[in-house]
Amino acid sequence: MFLPGSHLFAEEPVVPDGAIDPPGAITPDVTGTDTVLFENRTWHTGGINLSGRPRIALMLQYGYRWLHPVDDPATDLRKDPALTPIEQQLLGLPDRRPDGSLAKGSGAAPIRSWWETRLMTSASTGQP
């Protein structure tokens, strides 16, 4: 269920007394093979699943590393000493100095280094 245009609201949508959803909220007609993409500030909620099949959800979010995560299910995973620096970065290793200040650019170092090494190797071997 979505409230179209709500990503532009300056305040939360108002649900009138006696209603369960804000005016204008819609439930798109999706099938088991459809994909729904939306801007993450859009008011949304999971509607009742009447399909008789389990729903599968994959949530991806892109944002600058300096944005603080709202929820972080990978916190315990990042403590695994066997993780490579790239795996730590992909699990959201904080891009912060010990004093809490932003360590500009250091959070991307593992993947950036891997990519640059890959490019140099490709150039020297002539292979992609």
Salt bridges, closest charged atoms under 4 A:
GLU39 OE2 - ARG41 NE 2.95
ASP72 OD2 - ARG78 NH1 2.94
ASP76 OD1 - LYS79 NZ 3.79
ASP95 OD2 - ARG65 NE 2.84
